[in-house]
Every structure is written in C-alpha cells, then in structure tokens.
Amino acid sequence: MKLNDIQDCLCDLYDIHRRLPNHILIKPKDNDGTSTTIADCLENVIEKLQQEEVRTLNKDKEYIL
C-alpha cells in the first residue's frame, strides 16, 4: 500500500472515530456475544495502519539512502 493511501485511510478513520457518538462506539461490534466494541475495532484498524505508515516511511528512507 502506498504511503499516501495509508495516510488518506488514517484521516478517514480519525474523522469517523471523532464523529461517532459515544453511545455507538461502546456498542458490541456484532451480535455474537462479543465484548469487542465498535471503538475497539476502529482503534485496532487505526493502530495497524499507523504501524504500516511507520514501516513504509522507514522503507522509503532506506530507499533514499
């Protein structure tokens, strides 16, 4: 995934996370009896994309050197 695409996705996810009301964020992600919330899912995806962003930035720095 290109760095620009990662950063665009992160911006979208930050916006979604900020805009969703707390009463939605604390709901379970599904109806299967899970304790994982919608907020947990969003935060997990954000964390993974942030890790990929750092990895991509580091890879690009190595390429430049």
Biopython code that builds the backbone (N, CA, C, O; Angstrom):
import numpy as np
from Bio.PDB.StructureBuilder import StructureBuilder

atoms = [
    (1, "MET", "N", (0.859, -1.173, 0.000)),
    (1, "MET", "CA", (0.000, 0.000, 0.000)),
    (1, "MET", "C", (0.902, 1.233, 0.000)),
    (1, "MET", "O", (1.904, 1.281, 0.714)),
    (2, "LYS", "N", (0.544, 2.207, -0.791)),
    (2, "LYS", "CA", (1.329, 3.432, -0.878)),
    (2, "LYS", "C", (1.095, 4.301, 0.349)),
    (2, "LYS", "O", (0.021, 4.280, 0.950)),
    (3, "LEU", "N", (2.119, 5.064, 0.707)),
    (3, "LEU", "CA", (2.057, 5.916, 1.888)),
    (3, "LEU", "C", (0.875, 6.874, 1.827)),
    (3, "LEU", "O", (0.173, 7.052, 2.822)),
    (4, "ASN", "N", (0.649, 7.479, 0.695)),
    (4, "ASN", "CA", (-0.454, 8.421, 0.552)),
    (4, "ASN", "C", (-1.800, 7.739, 0.811)),
    (4, "ASN", "O", (-2.684, 8.328, 1.433)),
    (5, "ASP", "N", (-1.956, 6.514, 0.340)),
    (5, "ASP", "CA", (-3.200, 5.765, 0.572)),
    (5, "ASP", "C", (-3.382, 5.447, 2.055)),
    (5, "ASP", "O", (-4.486, 5.548, 2.590)),
    (6, "ILE", "N", (-2.297, 5.067, 2.703)),
    (6, "ILE", "CA", (-2.349, 4.778, 4.148)),
    (6, "ILE", "C", (-2.777, 6.022, 4.913)),
    (6, "ILE", "O", (-3.647, 5.960, 5.781)),
    (7, "GLN", "N", (-2.162, 7.146, 4.587)),
    (7, "GLN", "CA", (-2.470, 8.388, 5.300)),
    (7, "GLN", "C", (-3.894, 8.859, 5.019)),
    (7, "GLN", "O", (-4.553, 9.391, 5.912)),
    (8, "ASP", "N", (-4.375, 8.674, 3.801)),
    (8, "ASP", "CA", (-5.768, 9.003, 3.489)),
    (8, "ASP", "C", (-6.732, 8.149, 4.313)),
    (8, "ASP", "O", (-7.710, 8.659, 4.859)),
    (9, "CYS", "N", (-6.452, 6.857, 4.400)),
    (9, "CYS", "CA", (-7.297, 5.956, 5.201)),
    (9, "CYS", "C", (-7.279, 6.353, 6.667)),
    (9, "CYS", "O", (-8.320, 6.363, 7.324)),
    (10, "LEU", "N", (-6.099, 6.679, 7.182)),
    (10, "LEU", "CA", (-5.998, 7.092, 8.577)),
    (10, "LEU", "C", (-6.827, 8.353, 8.839)),
    (10, "LEU", "O", (-7.545, 8.429, 9.836)),
    (11, "CYS", "N", (-6.729, 9.322, 7.961)),
    (11, "CYS", "CA", (-7.518, 10.549, 8.131)),
    (11, "CYS", "C", (-9.008, 10.238, 8.151)),
    (11, "CYS", "O", (-9.751, 10.777, 8.971)),
    (12, "ASP", "N", (-9.440, 9.372, 7.250)),
    (12, "ASP", "CA", (-10.857, 8.986, 7.216)),
    (12, "ASP", "C", (-11.270, 8.303, 8.519)),
    (12, "ASP", "O", (-12.329, 8.601, 9.072)),
    (13, "LEU", "N", (-10.445, 7.401, 9.000)),
    (13, "LEU", "CA", (-10.771, 6.689, 10.238)),
    (13, "LEU", "C", (-10.770, 7.620, 11.443)),
    (13, "LEU", "O", (-11.628, 7.492, 12.317)),
    (14, "TYR", "N", (-9.818, 8.561, 11.507)),
    (14, "TYR", "CA", (-9.822, 9.540, 12.599)),
    (14, "TYR", "C", (-11.128, 10.336, 12.580)),
    (14, "TYR", "O", (-11.740, 10.558, 13.625)),
    (15, "ASP", "N", (-11.552, 10.766, 11.386)),
    (15, "ASP", "CA", (-12.793, 11.534, 11.257)),
    (15, "ASP", "C", (-14.001, 10.723, 11.706)),
    (15, "ASP", "O", (-14.850, 11.220, 12.446)),
    (16, "ILE", "N", (-14.073, 9.481, 11.258)),
    (16, "ILE", "CA", (-15.195, 8.604, 11.643)),
    (16, "ILE", "C", (-15.218, 8.409, 13.153)),
    (16, "ILE", "O", (-16.271, 8.514, 13.782)),
    (17, "HIS", "N", (-14.061, 8.126, 13.730)),
    (17, "HIS", "CA", (-13.976, 7.883, 15.175)),
    (17, "HIS", "C", (-14.430, 9.115, 15.960)),
    (17, "HIS", "O", (-15.137, 8.998, 16.960)),
    (18, "ARG", "N", (-14.017, 10.291, 15.498)),
    (18, "ARG", "CA", (-14.412, 11.541, 16.177)),
    (18, "ARG", "C", (-15.904, 11.835, 16.029)),
    (18, "ARG", "O", (-16.524, 12.366, 16.950)),
    (19, "ARG", "N", (-16.473, 11.499, 14.894)),
    (19, "ARG", "CA", (-17.865, 11.860, 14.610)),
    (19, "ARG", "C", (-18.889, 10.910, 15.234)),
    (19, "ARG", "O", (-20.024, 11.307, 15.499)),
    (20, "LEU", "N", (-18.495, 9.676, 15.466)),
    (20, "LEU", "CA", (-19.463, 8.727, 16.033)),
    (20, "LEU", "C", (-19.706, 9.050, 17.500)),
    (20, "LEU", "O", (-18.757, 9.239, 18.261)),
    (21, "PRO", "N", (-20.950, 9.113, 17.895)),
    (21, "PRO", "CA", (-21.252, 9.380, 19.304)),
    (21, "PRO", "C", (-20.822, 8.195, 20.187)),
    (21, "PRO", "O", (-20.764, 7.048, 19.744)),
    (22, "ASN", "N", (-20.531, 8.516, 21.424)),
    (22, "ASN", "CA", (-20.050, 7.502, 22.359)),
    (22, "ASN", "C", (-21.019, 6.334, 22.499)),
    (22, "ASN", "O", (-20.585, 5.190, 22.636)),
    (23, "HIS", "N", (-22.333, 6.605, 22.468)),
    (23, "HIS", "CA", (-23.298, 5.511, 22.642)),
    (23, "HIS", "C", (-23.224, 4.511, 21.484)),
    (23, "HIS", "O", (-23.668, 3.371, 21.626)),
    (24, "ILE", "N", (-22.674, 4.922, 20.354)),
    (24, "ILE", "CA", (-22.439, 3.990, 19.246)),
    (24, "ILE", "C", (-21.100, 3.277, 19.430)),
    (24, "ILE", "O", (-20.998, 2.065, 19.244)),
    (25, "LEU", "N", (-20.082, 4.043, 19.797)),
    (25, "LEU", "CA", (-18.731, 3.479, 19.937)),
    (25, "LEU", "C", (-18.654, 2.361, 20.979)),
    (25, "LEU", "O", (-17.842, 1.446, 20.848)),
    (26, "ILE", "N", (-19.495, 2.433, 22.010)),
    (26, "ILE", "CA", (-19.413, 1.431, 23.074)),
    (26, "ILE", "C", (-20.244, 0.179, 22.785)),
    (26, "ILE", "O", (-20.222, -0.776, 23.561)),
    (27, "LYS", "N", (-20.970, 0.186, 21.676)),
    (27, "LYS", "CA", (-21.769, -0.995, 21.326)),
    (27, "LYS", "C", (-20.869, -2.131, 20.852)),
    (27, "LYS", "O", (-19.790, -1.891, 20.310)),
    (28, "PRO", "N", (-21.320, -3.379, 21.060)),
    (28, "PRO", "CA", (-20.550, -4.522, 20.546)),
    (28, "PRO", "C", (-20.462, -4.463, 19.022)),
    (28, "PRO", "O", (-21.353, -3.946, 18.348)),
    (29, "LYS", "N", (-19.377, -5.001, 18.508)),
    (29, "LYS", "CA", (-19.165, -4.959, 17.053)),
    (29, "LYS", "C", (-20.098, -5.895, 16.299)),
    (29, "LYS", "O", (-20.302, -5.731, 15.096)),
    (30, "ASP", "N", (-20.667, -6.875, 16.995)),
    (30, "ASP", "CA", (-21.596, -7.800, 16.350)),
    (30, "ASP", "C", (-22.584, -8.337, 17.382)),
    (30, "ASP", "O", (-22.550, -7.945, 18.548)),
    (31, "ASN", "N", (-23.435, -9.210, 16.955)),
    (31, "ASN", "CA", (-24.447, -9.783, 17.852)),
    (31, "ASN", "C", (-24.101, -11.194, 18.284)),
    (31, "ASN", "O", (-24.987, -11.978, 18.626)),
    (32, "ASP", "N", (-22.810, -11.525, 18.270)),
    (32, "ASP", "CA", (-22.366, -12.871, 18.630)),
    (32, "ASP", "C", (-21.923, -12.991, 20.079)),
    (32, "ASP", "O", (-21.274, -13.969, 20.451)),
    (33, "GLY", "N", (-22.268, -12.004, 20.903)),
    (33, "GLY", "CA", (-21.909, -12.056, 22.316)),
    (33, "GLY", "C", (-20.495, -11.585, 22.608)),
    (33, "GLY", "O", (-19.973, -11.845, 23.692)),
    (34, "THR", "N", (-19.871, -10.904, 21.672)),
    (34, "THR", "CA", (-18.510, -10.425, 21.866)),
    (34, "THR", "C", (-18.473, -9.234, 22.812)),
    (34, "THR", "O", (-19.449, -8.495, 22.935)),
    (35, "SER", "N", (-17.341, -9.058, 23.476)),
    (35, "SER", "CA", (-17.151, -7.866, 24.306)),
    (35, "SER", "C", (-16.386, -6.793, 23.539)),
    (35, "SER", "O", (-16.168, -5.695, 24.050)),
    (36, "THR", "N", (-15.981, -7.111, 22.316)),
    (36, "THR", "CA", (-15.255, -6.152, 21.479)),
    (36, "THR", "C", (-16.238, -5.099, 20.965)),
    (36, "THR", "O", (-17.283, -5.426, 20.403)),
    (37, "THR", "N", (-15.882, -3.836, 21.169)),
    (37, "THR", "CA", (-16.771, -2.740, 20.773)),
    (37, "THR", "C", (-16.400, -2.195, 19.390)),
    (37, "THR", "O", (-15.359, -2.521, 18.819)),
    (38, "ILE", "N", (-17.289, -1.363, 18.889)),
    (38, "ILE", "CA", (-17.017, -0.680, 17.628)),
    (38, "ILE", "C", (-15.763, 0.174, 17.780)),
    (38, "ILE", "O", (-14.940, 0.225, 16.866)),
    (39, "ALA", "N", (-15.608, 0.839, 18.906)),
    (39, "ALA", "CA", (-14.408, 1.644, 19.159)),
    (39, "ALA", "C", (-13.157, 0.767, 19.143)),
    (39, "ALA", "O", (-12.131, 1.163, 18.590)),
    (40, "ASP", "N", (-13.237, -0.422, 19.746)),
    (40, "ASP", "CA", (-12.092, -1.341, 19.734)),
    (40, "ASP", "C", (-11.671, -1.667, 18.305)),
    (40, "ASP", "O", (-10.482, -1.687, 17.987)),
    (41, "CYS", "N", (-12.645, -1.919, 17.460)),
    (41, "CYS", "CA", (-12.356, -2.257, 16.057)),
    (41, "CYS", "C", (-11.703, -1.091, 15.335)),
    (41, "CYS", "O", (-10.696, -1.260, 14.647)),
    (42, "LEU", "N", (-12.274, 0.084, 15.493)),
    (42, "LEU", "CA", (-11.702, 1.264, 14.845)),
    (42, "LEU", "C", (-10.281, 1.512, 15.326)),
    (42, "LEU", "O", (-9.387, 1.781, 14.523)),
    (43, "GLU", "N", (-10.072, 1.423, 16.630)),
    (43, "GLU", "CA", (-8.743, 1.661, 17.191)),
    (43, "GLU", "C", (-7.747, 0.612, 16.714)),
    (43, "GLU", "O", (-6.577, 0.929, 16.496)),
    (44, "ASN", "N", (-8.188, -0.620, 16.550)),
    (44, "ASN", "CA", (-7.312, -1.675, 16.047)),
    (44, "ASN", "C", (-6.882, -1.386, 14.605)),
    (44, "ASN", "O", (-5.703, -1.505, 14.269)),
    (45, "VAL", "N", (-7.828, -1.013, 13.772)),
    (45, "VAL", "CA", (-7.505, -0.715, 12.376)),
    (45, "VAL", "C", (-6.585, 0.510, 12.298)),
    (45, "VAL", "O", (-5.632, 0.521, 11.519)),
    (46, "ILE", "N", (-6.865, 1.527, 13.095)),
    (46, "ILE", "CA", (-6.016, 2.719, 13.124)),
    (46, "ILE", "C", (-4.597, 2.337, 13.543)),
    (46, "ILE", "O", (-3.630, 2.773, 12.919)),
    (47, "GLU", "N", (-4.469, 1.530, 14.590)),
    (47, "GLU", "CA", (-3.154, 1.111, 15.068)),
    (47, "GLU", "C", (-2.382, 0.350, 13.989)),
    (47, "GLU", "O", (-1.196, 0.598, 13.774)),
    (48, "LYS", "N", (-3.056, -0.565, 13.321)),
    (48, "LYS", "CA", (-2.394, -1.348, 12.266)),
    (48, "LYS", "C", (-1.942, -0.455, 11.119)),
    (48, "LYS", "O", (-0.843, -0.629, 10.590)),
    (49, "LEU", "N", (-2.785, 0.500, 10.732)),
    (49, "LEU", "CA", (-2.408, 1.417, 9.657)),
    (49, "LEU", "C", (-1.273, 2.350, 10.087)),
    (49, "LEU", "O", (-0.414, 2.688, 9.272)),
    (50, "GLN", "N", (-1.260, 2.765, 11.346)),
    (50, "GLN", "CA", (-0.157, 3.585, 11.845)),
    (50, "GLN", "C", (1.154, 2.801, 11.794)),
    (50, "GLN", "O", (2.194, 3.349, 11.429)),
    (51, "GLN", "N", (1.103, 1.528, 12.156)),
    (51, "GLN", "CA", (2.299, 0.683, 12.082)),
    (51, "GLN", "C", (2.776, 0.546, 10.638)),
    (51, "GLN", "O", (3.976, 0.595, 10.365)),
    (52, "GLU", "N", (1.840, 0.376, 9.727)),
    (52, "GLU", "CA", (2.186, 0.263, 8.310)),
    (52, "GLU", "C", (2.745, 1.589, 7.786)),
    (52, "GLU", "O", (3.653, 1.600, 6.955)),
    (53, "GLU", "N", (2.202, 2.690, 8.269)),
    (53, "GLU", "CA", (2.707, 4.006, 7.877)),
    (53, "GLU", "C", (4.177, 4.151, 8.289)),
    (53, "GLU", "O", (5.004, 4.583, 7.486)),
    (54, "VAL", "N", (4.501, 3.795, 9.523)),
    (54, "VAL", "CA", (5.878, 3.877, 10.009)),
    (54, "VAL", "C", (6.784, 2.947, 9.209)),
    (54, "VAL", "O", (7.887, 3.330, 8.818)),
    (55, "ARG", "N", (6.317, 1.726, 8.967)),
    (55, "ARG", "CA", (7.104, 0.766, 8.192)),
    (55, "ARG", "C", (7.383, 1.298, 6.789)),
    (55, "ARG", "O", (8.499, 1.179, 6.282)),
    (56, "THR", "N", (6.372, 1.878, 6.175)),
    (56, "THR", "CA", (6.524, 2.425, 4.825)),
    (56, "THR", "C", (7.462, 3.624, 4.820)),
    (56, "THR", "O", (8.297, 3.760, 3.925)),
    (57, "LEU", "N", (7.326, 4.496, 5.823)),
    (57, "LEU", "CA", (8.231, 5.645, 5.927)),
    (57, "LEU", "C", (9.675, 5.185, 6.079)),
    (57, "LEU", "O", (10.575, 5.727, 5.437)),
    (58, "ASN", "N", (9.894, 4.193, 6.921)),
    (58, "ASN", "CA", (11.248, 3.676, 7.132)),
    (58, "ASN", "C", (11.795, 3.027, 5.863)),
    (58, "ASN", "O", (12.972, 3.181, 5.537)),
    (59, "LYS", "N", (10.940, 2.306, 5.154)),
    (59, "LYS", "CA", (11.346, 1.671, 3.905)),
    (59, "LYS", "C", (11.723, 2.735, 2.875)),
    (59, "LYS", "O", (12.713, 2.589, 2.158)),
    (60, "ASP", "N", (10.933, 3.802, 2.808)),
    (60, "ASP", "CA", (11.223, 4.890, 1.867)),
    (60, "ASP", "C", (12.531, 5.583, 2.215)),
    (60, "ASP", "O", (13.273, 5.971, 1.313)),
    (61, "LYS", "N", (12.837, 5.749, 3.510)),
    (61, "LYS", "CA", (14.094, 6.366, 3.932)),
    (61, "LYS", "C", (15.278, 5.496, 3.499)),
    (61, "LYS", "O", (16.293, 6.013, 3.034)),
    (62, "GLU", "N", (15.146, 4.189, 3.651)),
    (62, "GLU", "CA", (16.210, 3.277, 3.239)),
    (62, "GLU", "C", (16.442, 3.368, 1.741)),
    (62, "GLU", "O", (17.580, 3.304, 1.274)),
    (63, "TYR", "N", (15.362, 3.518, 0.992)),
    (63, "TYR", "CA", (15.461, 3.605, -0.466)),
    (63, "TYR", "C", (16.212, 4.872, -0.887)),
    (63, "TYR", "O", (17.001, 4.856, -1.832)),
    (64, "ILE", "N", (15.953, 5.973, -0.165)),
    (64, "ILE", "CA", (16.584, 7.254, -0.490)),
    (64, "ILE", "C", (18.082, 7.199, -0.180)),
    (64, "ILE", "O", (18.897, 7.746, -0.922)),
    (65, "LEU", "N", (18.432, 6.538, 0.914)),
    (65, "LEU", "CA", (19.842, 6.459, 1.304)),
    (65, "LEU", "C", (20.551, 5.549, 0.349)),
    (65, "LEU", "O", (21.755, 5.331, 0.482)),
]
sb = StructureBuilder()
sb.init_structure("model")
sb.init_model(0)
sb.init_chain("A")
sb.init_seg("    ")
for serial, (resi, resn, name, xyz) in enumerate(atoms, 1):
    if name == "N":
        sb.init_residue(resn, " ", resi, " ")
    sb.init_atom(name, np.array(xyz, "f"), 0.0, 1.0, " ", f" {name:<3s}", serial, name[0])
structure = sb.get_structure()
